[in-house]
Each structure stands twice: as structure tokens, then as C-alpha cells.
Amino acid sequence: MLRSFFIGLSTNKAFRAFSERSSMGRKVSRRFVAGMSVDEAIEAAAALNAEGIDVSLDSLGESVMHVSQAEESAAIYHQLLDAIEARKLRANVSLKLSQMGMDIGGAHGSSFGAGPELAERIAGEIVEHAARTGNFVRIDMEGSEYTEATLQITERLHQRFPGAVGTVLQAYLFRTEADAARLVAQGIRIRLCKGAYKEPASIAFPAKADVDANYVKIMKQLVSSPVFCGIATHDEAIVNQLREFTAQNNIDKKAFEFQMLYGIRRDLQRQLIAEGFGVRVYVPFGTEWYPYFMRRLAERPANVLFLAKNFFKS
Ligand code: FDA
């Protein structure tokens, strides 16, 4: 019930406007958001790199409705790629197609109108920049109305810039096992996550136990494949299963990487680095932190208590 409450709040415009403007909102969000500016995000990345942790930088922002906003979102990614190169950071970038104009003109991911074409052009320019500087762009996965279009755009960009782009698959969707095989066959890098949106039972496993089982099944297929993949979870039971699976099957610890979110299970991130695994932390930043932050509370309502305690302590 609390999950639905926070997912509902994540799309509440009035509460979002209030929270993003308030200094209290900004203060609370700092636990999961690395700051408001590119400079703050780059400093957070440098600090993580110094601890042996790789980074993926995400300029927060979701669906934009004007071409100028999509171009502004893209400009931040170009700045990030330049800063990563200049500072020689071990960092790549993660972006959302809705932030690059996918929904403009009323078009959604499923219909291939002006929005998807615009998003593909703008994302393509960022991938081209990444390819030129030896970097990589991860296209995050949004709600299921975007799934097929996101896969097709990733496939076309991978053909143009092999190895410089990958995407995300969500274990809660029934289609994901087939999608994983489809992308692996093309050598496209996948980040496997459980999925953070509200999806109907007609297309997604409603029970968490089934999502977890599907996650483990696909994770084992991915780490046994020749393609380098990201195992994105904070679920220690799953992390333990992968530790055992790699040991039993002689899978190189560097054949994949664990991925976790900024500020979540920092203890586990450091422990995995000490054991010789690769860990990449997804570092979100920017003024549009609200929907991202609410989804994190939805995943673990206990975080509300945790944040409240720390807020009043500091
Ligand atoms: P799950 O929610 O099953 O929880 C297992 C345990 O992990 C908990 O008991 C707790 O110990 C810990 N935990 C989980 N969430 C926590 C939190 N917020 N705070 C503290 N502890 C927590 N989703 C999506 O739809 N599209 C995407 O592109 C991405 N991208 C992405 C990148 C990366 C690097 C990560 C780690 C995750 C995503 N996600 C995502 C989000 C993902 O789909 C999922 O919602 C969250 O990772 C939560 O699922 P877990 O597998 O972590 O564990």
C-alpha cells in the first residue's frame, strides 16, 4: 500500500512543485541525489572513483514537452562527457528518452511519430560524443509504453556506434527473457534491474517472489554470455546467489559489474569492491530530483523513517 502511495506521489504535480522549491526538500533529497549541478555530480564521481567504484552519471529529469527542453537536457550530457574526459574519471552517463523529447507531439514510445525521431536524433548525438571520447551511454528503461521503442532505438544506435550504447531490462516484465536473448545476440550491453514502474498483471509479474525468480534466471544467463552486463540490485540474497554462481562456474569476477544507486547499501558496495568485483554506482543529480526520490521511497518505505531521523539529527 505504501508503495502505491509513494508511486502516486511521484506523479503529483502540486507536491512536486512545492518539494523542489523548498530548501527542506532539497536537504532531504541529498541522501539519494548527489547535488544540483554538474560540478557537484563530477565531485561525487571523483570521490567514488577514489574508493575504486565506477560511476554512471544521470542528470535527473523526465518527460519534456518542448524541443528546447530536450536540447537543454542534452547539453548537460555533452558537458558531462567533456568533464569526464577532462578529469579522466571512470564514469559513463545514463539518460532517459522521455528527457530527450520522446513524448513531444503527443507521440508515445509505442507510436513512431515526431517524438521518438527527435529523441533518437538527440540521444544519437550524445552517443556519437561518447563514442568519440571512448565512453558509453546507458539508455534507462521507463514504463512499458516505451519498452519496444527504447529497444529499437538502442539497436539502431548500436549499429552506428558499436559498443558505445546499451540499455536496461526489467525482470518484472514477461517479455524480458526474450529481450535479453535478442540484445545479447547483437552484442548489446544490458543493465538488468527489477523494474520501478507500475505495470498491469497482463504484462508483468505481480508477485515480488516471481520477479526475484525471473531476475535470478536472467542474471545467470547474462553473466554466462560473452557480453559485459550490469547486475543492478541491492538485494543481498540475489548478490549472494551470484557470488555462488560465479564461484561454481568459474566465471571471471570482472565479466560483469554490480550496479547500485547512490546512497543505497554503501556497505555492500565497498564489500564487493574488496572481494574483487566491479561495482558501478548510479549518481543522479539536478534540480528535477522529485520523481526519482519518490520512487526510492516507494521501494523501501523504511527510508522515510531513516531520512526523518537523519534530517533531525543534522
Ligand atoms: P528490492 O526492492 O527487491 O529490495 C531488496 C533489498 O534491497 C531491500 O530489502 C533493501 O535491503 C535493499 N533496498 C532496495 N531498495 C532500497 C532503497 N531504496 N533504499 C534502501 N535499501 C534498499 N528501474 C527501472 O525501471 N529502470 C531503470 O532504468 C532502472 N535503473 C536502475 C539502475 C540501477 C543502478 C539500479 C540499482 C536500479 C535501477 N532501477 C531501474 C530500479 C530498480 O528497478 C528497482 O526498483 C530498485 O533497484 C529496487 O530493487 P532491488 O533489486 O534493489 O531490490
Residues whose N, C-alpha, C, O or C-beta is under 5 A from the ligand:
A	BS01	FDA	D140 M141 V168 C193 K194 G195 A196 Y197 A232 T233 H234 D235 Q259 M260 L261 I264 Y282 R296 E299 R300
